[in-house]
Amino acid sequence: MKPLQISPETAVTLAKQLGVPLEHLMHMPQHILLQKIAELSKKQSQDTTDSSSAAEALEKGEQ
């Protein structure tokens, strides 16, 4: 299996965000990497939604 075709900067960023060693990331099967990226994206969108909900609650409390 050949290494993923991504830039070094992208690889380092993904390894940090996914919490996996860079060497593991570069040899990870593409379908598994895509699944992990989708999970990370879903988590980040939920965090954003939670943050915006908290901000809205604070705004309503101030009014």
Secondary structure, DSSP 4 states (H G I P E B T S, - for coil): -PPP---HHHHHHHHHHHT--HHHHHTS-HHHHHHHHHHHHHHHHHHHHHHHHHHHHHHHHH-
